Amino acid sequence: MTTEEFANRVINKFCEELTDLVFQYIENDAELKDDYHKFGLGELHAVNQALGKKIKERFGVENLERSNNPKSNLIKSYAKHVEK
């Protein structure tokens, strides 16, 4: 394996887990977690969708299949991503 191949492998894996990583970040930041939990159950779906849209926009990724095994406890599933 070349250094370039390894770097691509790491970035591809990171992109796949990007949404889960964002939610883990929220979980590990007391202020963000508190703000997240201030939204009612009905609003959390809209918040999660807004985060998903912003992730795609900001990082230039497209959706792949869904993962039902997030590390974050805030979500039950997430869309994996790939670079555009």
The 8 nearest C-alpha neighbors of each residue, nearest first, counted from 0:
[[1, 4, 5, 2, 3, 6, 8, 7],
 [2, 0, 4, 3, 5, 6, 7, 8],
 [1, 3, 5, 4, 6, 0, 7, 8],
 [2, 4, 6, 1, 5, 7, 0, 8],
 [5, 3, 1, 7, 2, 6, 0, 8],
 [4, 6, 8, 2, 7, 3, 9, 1],
 [5, 7, 3, 9, 8, 4, 2, 10],
 [8, 6, 4, 10, 5, 9, 11, 3],
 [7, 9, 5, 11, 6, 10, 4, 12],
 [8, 10, 6, 12, 7, 11, 13, 5],
 [11, 9, 13, 7, 12, 8, 14, 6],
 [12, 10, 14, 8, 13, 9, 7, 15],
 [11, 13, 15, 9, 10, 14, 8, 16],
 [12, 14, 10, 16, 11, 15, 17, 9],
 [15, 13, 17, 11, 80, 16, 12, 81],
 [14, 16, 80, 79, 12, 13, 17, 81],
 [17, 15, 13, 19, 14, 18, 79, 20],
 [16, 18, 14, 20, 19, 15, 13, 21],
 [19, 17, 21, 20, 16, 22, 77, 51],
 [18, 20, 22, 16, 21, 17, 69, 71],
 [21, 19, 23, 17, 18, 22, 16, 24],
 [22, 20, 24, 18, 23, 19, 17, 25],
 [21, 23, 25, 19, 24, 20, 71, 26],
 [24, 22, 20, 71, 26, 25, 21, 19],
 [23, 25, 21, 27, 22, 26, 20, 28],
 [26, 24, 22, 32, 28, 31, 23, 27],
 [27, 25, 23, 32, 24, 28, 22, 29],
 [26, 28, 24, 25, 29, 23, 32, 31],
 [27, 29, 25, 31, 30, 26, 32, 24],
 [30, 28, 32, 31, 33, 27, 26, 25],
 [31, 29, 33, 32, 28, 34, 25, 35],
 [32, 30, 34, 25, 33, 28, 29, 35],
 [33, 31, 35, 29, 25, 26, 34, 30],
 [32, 34, 30, 36, 31, 35, 29, 37],
 [33, 35, 31, 37, 32, 36, 30, 38],
 [36, 34, 32, 33, 37, 38, 31, 25],
 [35, 37, 33, 38, 34, 32, 39, 43],
 [38, 36, 34, 35, 39, 33, 32, 43],
 [39, 37, 36, 42, 35, 43, 40, 34],
 [38, 40, 42, 41, 43, 37, 36, 35],
 [39, 41, 43, 42, 38, 44, 36, 37],
 [42, 40, 39, 43, 44, 45, 38, 46],
 [41, 43, 39, 45, 40, 44, 38, 46],
 [44, 42, 46, 40, 45, 41, 38, 47],
 [43, 45, 47, 42, 46, 48, 41, 40],
 [44, 46, 48, 42, 43, 47, 49, 41],
 [47, 45, 43, 49, 48, 44, 50, 42],
 [46, 48, 50, 44, 49, 45, 43, 51],
 [49, 47, 51, 45, 50, 46, 52, 44],
 [48, 50, 46, 52, 51, 47, 45, 53],
 [49, 51, 53, 47, 48, 52, 54, 46],
 [52, 50, 48, 54, 49, 53, 47, 55],
 [51, 53, 49, 55, 50, 54, 48, 56],
 [52, 54, 56, 50, 55, 51, 57, 49],
 [55, 53, 51, 57, 56, 52, 58, 50],
 [56, 54, 60, 52, 59, 53, 58, 57],
 [55, 57, 53, 54, 59, 58, 52, 60],
 [58, 56, 54, 55, 53, 59, 60, 52],
 [57, 59, 55, 60, 56, 54, 82, 53],
 [60, 58, 55, 56, 57, 83, 82, 61],
 [61, 59, 82, 55, 83, 81, 58, 80],
 [62, 60, 80, 81, 83, 55, 82, 63],
 [61, 63, 80, 79, 78, 81, 64, 60],
 [62, 64, 79, 80, 78, 61, 65, 81],
 [63, 65, 79, 78, 66, 62, 80, 77],
 [66, 64, 78, 77, 79, 67, 76, 63],
 [65, 67, 76, 77, 68, 78, 79, 64],
 [66, 68, 76, 69, 75, 65, 77, 78],
 [69, 67, 66, 76, 70, 75, 77, 71],
 [70, 68, 71, 76, 19, 67, 75, 66],
 [69, 71, 72, 68, 19, 23, 20, 74],
 [72, 70, 23, 69, 73, 22, 19, 74],
 [71, 73, 74, 70, 69, 75, 26, 23],
 [72, 74, 71, 22, 75, 26, 23, 25],
 [75, 73, 72, 76, 71, 69, 77, 22],
 [74, 76, 67, 69, 73, 77, 68, 72],
 [77, 75, 67, 66, 74, 69, 68, 65],
 [76, 78, 66, 65, 79, 18, 19, 67],
 [79, 77, 65, 62, 64, 63, 66, 80],
 [78, 80, 15, 63, 65, 64, 62, 16],
 [81, 79, 15, 62, 63, 14, 61, 60],
 [80, 82, 60, 61, 14, 15, 83, 62],
 [83, 81, 60, 61, 59, 80, 14, 11],
 [82, 60, 61, 59, 81, 80, 58, 62]]
